[in-house]
Amino acid sequence: MTFTTLQNQLVPKINQALQAFLDSLDFGQSTNLKHMIAYHLGWRDADNKRGGTGKRIRPLLTLLCTGSFDSDLVSAMPVATGIEFLHNFTLIHDDIEDRSPFRHGRATLWKKWGIPQAINAGDALFSIAHLVLLDIAGNCGNLIAVQAARQFNQVCLHLTQGQYLDIAFEERDEVALDSYIEMITGKTAALIAYATKMGGLIAGVDKHKQQLLTKFGESLGMAFQVQDDYLGIWGNPKITGKSAASDLLTRKKTLPVLFGLRDCPEFRSLWEKPRHNTEQVNRMSQLLEDCGSRTYTQEQSTRYTNQAFSSLGALFPINNEFTHALNELCEILLNRKL
Amino acid sequence: MTFTTLQNQLVPKINQALQAFLDSLDFGQSTNLKHMIAYHLGWRDADNKRGGTGKRIRPLLTLLCTGSFDSDLVSAMPVATGIEFLHNFTLIHDDIEDRSPFRHGRATLWKKWGIPQAINAGDALFSIAHLVLLDIAGNCGNLIAVQAARQFNQVCLHLTQGQYLDIAFEERDEVALDSYIEMITGKTAALIAYATKMGGLIAGVDKHKQQLLTKFGESLGMAFQVQDDYLGIWGNPKITGKSAASDLLTRKKTLPVLFGLRDCPEFRSLWEKPRHNTEQVNRMSQLLEDCGSRTYTQEQSTRYTNQAFSSLGALFPINNEFTHALNELCEILLNRKL
């Protein structure tokens, strides 16, 4: 079975679980709070073609990992649902913190309902994520539920540490490469690693396999992020859907930029200009290439990608349909045809 | 032993537990995130005499309830600590949502570090609250830990529902009394009820006692809030430390005001004026008295107070030092000499 076939089966189930859990909660006179959450999740006022429910990559990873151990997907659903709620909670608060007016082509929560209500709706979703996650106790027992909840909160804390650095970096002229790696580990890789690890915890695998799953998820998350940084400068606009060198245009301090700021004074002095024309952007891109930033970023992306596939191979030597789909999902996410 | 003696013993222990848990966490390069949380909890830059650690009423209630059942306070400490962290998380976000520049005589987190970092620090504290709470598994087992965590998140959700209504009410001309009661039940009473109930869950009491404890905490929280509303208009400025009728001056839509808006057209037309002089404030206060709002508010306060003491009496017929202190704490909070 291909990934797409499984995805078409599982994503509706994930959406159904999310919606059913939200519907099971009593909102009293605060029905509009529920409305806000439903809107953010893509179910209400999806008045725009691009509006939608998101790709649900994280819960899919949990389900595919559980399935790869030939374990029952039903037991994994509370955790998968909790992870997706948590991810969406972070998006609500990130959008406020970044002042982003749009997400998936629709107005963000704070833009539509104001900052106070959006902060509060995020907090509500944070609690909802925990509530559904604890339902794991029903099929997996209280010990697993406590372990899953504890690690969930360690990841939440890790996410806020990554986010702290991300916000702090905006005000810094220079950011050390290792600080940047720590930031994306918290912001991107931690939750993906949790998603894959939980797939195994639910299937009852041993500590060693749990560690491999964590390594797999972490490498996958890092590879995805570093590749995203690469494509933000050297991606083909026809494929990325963004303008060429878009991250240079929007002045994003991504990995290749930080490398250039450190190693190429000419890049640095161009970067520090308040505005850039197309010629300057092209020049910056070329300078990054000349100073070895492009090669470095590509190497990092390849290193994490190889780590991810190597962990994956060590985890699931016996192939079932879920393992096939998991491999295919990684191929798609990491775009090996790069 | 009097309440003050026990308070002087227990509050330092609570502060120690809070600080030790925060210190046990790895913040990597995000040490300033830890600094922000420590500042909010009153331990850092307490450069102002009024700056301090807060009264820790909620964890005290948990410990006193556990002690009243002759149970070990050590087992209750993770929950007590989690409740205090959670309470402080709500304060960080409330301060942003209300745009309050000061708390305990010091700049609020958002005022000092900006809204994005303050939202994120609140989220970190939310996760920390959950983490320490789950430590209850060590002494009380996984079943109790799952129950405590589930109810914790139900309370978190309830808090956000109360907060949703509170923010929404600001934009409304009129708020129904039952909506107001629902709001303060979520914002104030839910967490206090959790604090008292958990004191019993940890002590291993039966469902009936847990229900009584919930009722006790809920009534205590409601009585405290309604009394606060009463004192906001008719409190003695020498005792409250605020100006006479301060809630009328600051246009707070408290219970007596909502009663007046509903029942007294003359009050309403005065209230709707954009500014009020002292004479008008006195007139509004008098109008509220004439239309029965003062009596109504006093009755509600008395009703909740009686409920609280009646639940307390039914819970702890055998008096130990903790029961004495618990009674005394309620006397102080509900200021029965009103």
Interface residues (C-beta under 8 A of the other chain):
Chain A: L25 F27 G28 Q29 S30 N32 L33 H93 I96 E97 D98 I115 P116 Q117 I119 N120 A121 G122 D123 A124 F126 S127 I128 H130 L131 L134 A137 G141 N142 L143 A145 V146 A149 R150 N153 Q154 C156 L157 L159 T160 Q161 Q163 Y164 L165 I167 A168 S179 E182
Chain B: L25 F27 G28 Q29 S30 N32 L33 H93 I96 E97 D98 I115 P116 Q117 I119 N120 A121 G122 D123 A124 F126 S127 I128 H130 L131 L134 A137 G141 N142 L143 A145 V146 A149 R150 F152 N153 Q154 C156 L157 L159 T160 Q161 Q163 Y164 L165 I167 A168 S179 E182
